[in-house]
Amino acid sequence: MKTKSINQYILVYSLFIIGILSTSCTSQVEIDAPTDRIDHSEVYKDIGTTKAALNSLYLDLELSAIFNKASSGVSFNMSLFTDELDFYGTSSIIKDIYENNFTDNNSTINSWWNNSYQNIYRINAFIEGVNGSPVLGIDLKKSLLGEAYTLRALYYHYLVILFGDVAYTTSTDYNINQNLKRLPYQEVLLKIESDLKEAIQLLDYSYRDPNRFYINKAIAEVILIENYIIQEKFNEAEKVAHQIIDKDLFQIEDDLSKTFKNQAQSTIWQIAPRYASRITSEASLYLFSNFTISSATISNNLLELFDNKDNRKKDWLNKISINNQEFYQVYKYKTQANNTDEYSIFYRIEQVYFHLAYSLAMQGNIEKAIESLNVVRHKRGLDNLPSNLNQQQFITNYLEESSREFFTENARRFIDLKITNTLNDLKLIKTNFQPHHNLLPIPFRQMEINKNLRPNNPGY
């Protein structure tokens, strides 16, 4: 039997649930008065509609402004923002991000903030509904809540990384949400940590489906590792990374060409195209024969990092010629028609090896850190790094290796530069880059509606 995508499983219920959960679900700082509120509790009196409500949250994630893999998401735009991609399209909104010339009115950046809070509202409504349901069993509640807590943590995790101090709420109460203040990012990180720890207690390592669409314990742990690293809790990050690796549930593929296939052993979490046979957003965005509104290619800065022995250069980059000029395309996703074997990979085991390496290095255990990076390098056809690097040399190699491995994936480059305090190095490559670009601007309209969000981040 042909495998169906998550969205095909939920088609009948999710449209109904989305309509219910969208009531009064505008941005957390721009919420309409609750004049015609639907009684959401009816949803949670039935197991089927409850599961459909959760599935709609996954659909929200796939289509979200921030996590979508098309031209409006962070994976693409933050690769342009940093130094992974060169932009040849015509979109002025994308070009402003590429040239580090954006303001607090940039519609793409604004949508990351606004839509994330809309989806957080829906997650909060789901958590309230499940907790208050009289019909759901204890074990079912645990798994549903574990997934929801992880989803909420993921949104806040990226909001903190991108915007710093952010508004935080777990409530659906209009009176609370209309005047939210921004909390110091350190406090928000602790709240994210709490959500993820709770989720880890509620979840196990099994998947609810064979295609790894739904959140399990390992996914919550991956986010927690990065949360710990941002908080500089390196010992805790190391422990959680070892928990995942030592379980031996995921393996780096020996055949590099299988890494972004939907049956890859390295995949921790993936999302299917919305409809069967549709190509991934990544294949649609990065593979082209002529420049379009959003076309981007591999930057020379990234290209120069690849050794000719590196299998990633052979398999994940594609040389093309446009107007008698050569360019390299992102070629991680290759299927351009009748797709049956590629899903969008959100997390894979290689990231855990990198997080383990960085956590070890920050504790002074450089030799073990290098061993962790060498696990990935060996799989990519490269020689081992020397074992006698000092910490600064390790960071340099870590950043280069991460660029080769994770380019265009989930703003990885931006995050790595932030956690290593090297984001200002972009100034050497991008003339418009300024130190205040370590944070994005809070949307101007949101600050006009809710004065408690002021002042904006420095420089905006």
N, C-alpha and C positions, 0 to 999 in steps of 0.2 A: 504494500500500500504506500502511496506517495505521501511523504511527510508534509504536514501542513504547517504554515507559519503561525506564530502566536496570534496574529491579528485575524487569521481565518477562524481560529478556535473561538474567538470572542465576538465575532461580527454581530450576531443577533442581540446579545446583551449589551455590548459596550456602547452602542449608539444611544440606547436608552439611558444607561447609567451616566454617560458623559453629559447628557442633557440635564439630569438631576443634579449632578455635582457641580455643574457650571453656574448654578444659581448663586448670585452674589459672590462670584469668584473672580472678580477683577483683582488688580494688584493689591497686595497687603497694605499699601499706603494710599490706595485709591479705590475704596470699597463703597459700593452703593448702599444706601440705607435698605435694611431688610424688610421691604414692604410686602413681597409676595413669596416668601421663603417656603420651599417645599419641605415636607417632613421627611428628612433623610432616614429616619429610623426605620421606615418601611423597607428600605433596601436590605437591612441587616436582619430581617426576620426570615430570610430564605438563604440557604447555603449557596444556591446557584447565582442569585443576584449579588451576593456578597463577593463571591469569587470574580464575577464579572466586573464589579466595582474596582477590585484590585487590578484586574487585567486592563482596565481603562487607564489606570495610573502608569502602567507600562507603555501603553499607547501614547499617553502624554509625554513620556520620556523620549520615545522614538521621534516624535514630532516636535519636541521642545525646541525653542529658539536656541538654547545653549548647547544641547547635546546632539542635535541632528547632525548628520555627517555630510550635509550639503553645503552650499556656499554661505549660509548664514550662521553656521555653528562655530563653536570655539576651536574645533580641530583644524578647520581651514583658516579661519581668520587669525588665530594666534600663531599659526605657522607663518603667515604673512607678516604679522606684527613683529616677530622675531627675525630670524635669518634663514629660514628653511626654504622658503618659496620666493620666486620673483613673479610679479603680477603683470599680465599682459592683457587683461580684460578692460572693459570700458565703464564698469560700475564705479561711480564717484564715491559711494559709501564704502565699498571695499578698499578702494585706492587710498582713502583717508586713513584707514587702519594700517594698510601696508606702509604708508609713508609716515606713520606715527604723527598724523596731523588731524586727529579727531578731537571733537569737543563733547560737552555733555548733552548735545542734541543728536549725536550719531544714532541713527535708528537701529542699527544692528546691536550695538552695545546696550542701548536702552531696552531692547527686546529681551536680552539675556536677564536683566534685572526683573523686568515686569512679568514676563512669562514664568520665570522661576518661582516668583511669589504666588502667582496664580496656581501653579501646580503644587506648591507647598500647602496652600489652602486646601486643595482637594485631598492631599495626603492626610492633613490634620483632621479633615472631616471623616475620612475613612477610619483613622485610628479611633476617633471618638465613637463612631458607629459600631466598630467591632467590640470595643471595650464595653459598650452598653447593650450589646445584643443578648437577648435571653435564650436564643436557640443554638448558638454556635458552641460546640464542645471546646473544652480547655485546650486539647492538643491542636485543634484546627485554629483556634485563636492565636496560639503561640506562633505557628508558622506564618499566618497572615500578618500579624503584628511585626514579626521579625523582618519580613520583606518590606513592610511599610516604613519601619524605622530606618532601614538601610537606604531606601529611596529618599527619605527626608534628609538624612545625613549627607547623601551625595550632592543634593542641590546646595545645601548650606556650605559644604566643603568647597565647591567651586565658587560660590559667591564670595566667601572669605578670601580665597586665593586671588580673585580678580579685583574685588572692591575693598578689601580690608575690613574696617568696621562696618557691620551691616545690621539691619533690623532683624530681630529674631522673635519668632512666636511659634507656639504649638497650639494656639487657640483658633477657633472659628468665630469668636465673639467680636461682633462689629465694633462695640464700644472700646475693646482693647486694641484692635488692629488699626483703627483709624488714626491713632496718634502714636504709633510705634516710634521709639527712638533707636538710633544705632548704638549697638553695644561694642565695646572694644573687642577686636578680633580674637584676643586671647580668651575672653569669656565664651565667645561663640565656639571656638575650638574645643573647649571643655564640654560644651553642650553636645557638640557633634560626637565627641568621644563617648559621652554617656549613652547616646542613642545607639552607637555601634556596639558598645559592650552589651547593652540590653539585647540587641539583635543577635549577637553571637551566642548569648545564653539561650535564645529561643529557637535558633536554627541548627541544622546539622549539615553535613557535607553532601548529602544526597540532593539530587535535582528533581524538581516536580515534573520535569519532562526530559526526554533523552537529548534534546537539542540545546540544553543549557540556556534557555531563554529566561528562566526565573531565578531570582536571587537565592543563594544558599549561604552557608556560613563562610565559605572561602571568599566570597565577594565582599561581605561585610569586613572581613579581616584585611583584605587588600586596601580598602579605603582607610581602615584604622591604622595600618602601617604608615601610610602617608600622613595621616593626622598626627601621629606620634613624631614623625620626622620634622614636620613643621613646628611642632612644640619643642623640638630638640630633646625628646624622650627617646634617645637612640637605643638604650638597652631594651625598652619595651618593644620598640619597632623590630629589633633583632629577634626577640622571642617569638613574636607573631609570624614573622617571615619564616622562621624555622618550622613553626607549626604547619604551615602550608606545604613547604618543600618536603619536609620529613614524612608527610602523609603519602607522598608519592602518587597523588591522584592525577597529576598533570606532568607531562614530559615535553621538553623542547623537541620539536620535530627534527629528525635527522635529515629529512628532505625539506629544504627551505621552501620549496614551491607549495608545500601543504600548509604553511603557517596560517594563511588567510582563507583556508577552505573550511567549510562548515563542520567537517569531521576532525579537525585538528586536535591532537592530543594536548596541545599547549593552551587551548582556550579555557578560560575560567568563566567568562560571560560573553555572550554574543546576542545580537538582535537581528532578526530576519527581515528581509524586505517586506513591505506591507502586503504585497500580493505575490502568489506563487509565480515563478519564472521571471519576476522583475529583477533587473540588475541592481546592485548595491548603489547607494548614493555616491560612494567613493569612486566606483568605476565610471559613473555618469559624469562626475565632476572633473576627474583628473585625466581621462583618456579622450583625446580629441585630435582632429587632423587640421583644424584651423582655429584661430583664436575667436573666442566668444566673449560674452559680457563678464564672465567670471574666470577666465582662463589663467592658470598659474602653472609654472614649471619649477623644477628643482633649481635652487640658487647655486651660483658658482661656489659660494662659501660652503654649502653642504656637499656639493659634488667633490670638492677638493679633499674632503675628509676620507673618501673611500679609496682604499688600496685596491689595485687591480686583482689581487687575490681574494678580495672580499666577495663572497657569494651573493651578498645583498646587492652589490652593484650590478651583478649580472641578472638577478632575478627580480629585484624591486625597483629598478630604474629602466626606463624605456626611451631609447634615442629616437627622435623624430626630426624631420626637416620641414620647416615652414618658411616660405619666401626665401629659400636657399640659405637658411640659417639653421644650425643644429641646436636642439634643446633636449633636455631629459625630463620625461614625465614621471610622476609617481605611478608605480606599476605594482603596488601591493595587491590590488584587486584587478583581475584580468578579464573576467567574463563580461562581455558587452551585449550579449543577446541570449535569450532563453536560459536564464540563470537557474541552475539547479544545485550548485555546489559552493556558493559563496554567501556568507552572512557578514554583517558588520561586527568585527571583533571589538569588544569594549575593554576587556582585561584579559591578559594572557600571562602565563607563568614567568616569562622572561622579566616582566616588570618586578616580580617578587625577588628575583635574583639581584636585580639592580638596587632595589630598596635595601636588601640585606647587605649588599656591598657597601652602600653609603653609610648605613647604620654602624657597621663594623669599623669603617674608616674614621668616623667621627668619635669613636671610642678609642682610637689609637691602634686598632688591630688591622694595620694596613695589609699585612701578608694574607690574612684570611679574606679581607675585602677583595684583594686582587684575585684570589682563587675563585670567588663568586663571579666576578666579571669574566674570568677565563672560561667558565662553564659555557657562557653564551658565545664568546669569541671562538672557541673550539668548534662549536656547531656552525659557525659562519665561515669556516675555512681559514681562520687567522691563527697566527702563532700566539702563544701566551704572552701576556705582559710580564716584564721583569718583576721579580718579587721584592726588589729593594727600592721601590719608589717612596718618596716622602709624601706627606699628606697633600701638599699643594700639587705635586706631580700627579698624584692619584686623582684629585679633583679634575685636573685638566683632561686626563685620559677618560675619566668617568663621563664628563660632559660630551666629549667627542664620540665615545662609544654609544652613549644614549641617543645622540643625534642620528647616528647611523642606524640604530635599531628602531627608534620610535617616531621618526619624522612623520608629521601629519596625524599623530594619534593623541587625541584628548588634551591638547595644549601641553604636551609633555615637555617640550623644549622650554616654554615659558616657566613652567613649574620648576624644572631643574635649575634654571638660572636664578630663580628666586631663592630656592632653598640653599643654594651654594653662594648666595650674595655676590653673584657675578653678572646680574642683569645689566648693569651699567656698561659692561663690555660691548654691548650692542652699539654704543656710541661710536666705536671704531669702524663700524660697518654701515650704520644708518645715521645719516647726518642730522635728521630731525629728532632722533631719540634724546629724551631728557630724563634726568633722574626721577622726576615725579611720575613717569610712565610705569613705574613699578606697580601702580594702582590705576584702575580705570575710573572714570568719573561717574558719580551718582547721577542718574537722569535728572535734567533740569526740571522737567514737569513734575516729577515726584517731589522734589524739594519745594516747589511752589504749592503743591497740594498739602503736604505735610511739613511744616516748618521744623519739626523735631529732627528731620534728617539732615539739617544744616549743621555745620558748614560742609561744603563739598570737600573731596580729597584735595590736598595741596596741588596747586598748579592749574586748577580748573575753575 
